[in-house]
Amino acid sequence: MKNKRRVYLMDTLDDSGRDRERKRTIVWDDPQINKRDAVSAISGLDYLRSIRDGKISPPPAAKLIGYQLKDVDYGFAAFELHPGEHHYNPFATVHGGILSTLLDTAMTAAVLTTLPQNITCSTVEIKVNFIKPVTAESKLVRCEAKIIHSGRKLATVEGRIKGGNDELYAHGVSTCLIFKVN
């Protein structure tokens, strides 16, 4: 591991021996367009399928963090993320907030798939357990979420973040409030 770290640090040095600056540019579409034109016009499942299929822009948070909706069905949603050093905490592992956001996104999306047009949901609470650190070397991680229970006002859902060898990195449960879109 030390050899990899040294090679990595050398790779980030410019010709004068100083660290090179890293940059990341984020571009997103106006989220008000989706809110106005799509959220209240179609079911949650159709809305998420439209994002997956590129017909509707993903939310700005997806662009900022870099996750993508990959699979969606009634009561189920799966997102993928390529972890990178721009996700790191001070310990050179992916920040727990990034993993929590990925879980929250997938779990809320799983609830959304069960809702008709003009009805949406929002997270009331979330509980996350971190099992194993995620790094850029983890390559692609996948977060899958499925409904546990959905009622008229509340839904509960569970999610898991796994790596390529089915390694469990984190799991969580969430409660979502179900309400009418204004």
Protein Blocks (a to p, Z undefined) as FASTA:
>chain_A
ZZmmmmmmmmmpcfkopacddddddddddfklmmmmmmmmpcfklmmmmmmnopaccdfk
lmmnopacfbdcehiacddddddfklpcfkopacfklmmmmmmmmmmmmmmmmpcehiac
ddfbdcdddfbdcdfklmpaddddddfbdcfkbccdddddddfkopafbdcddddddddd
ZZ
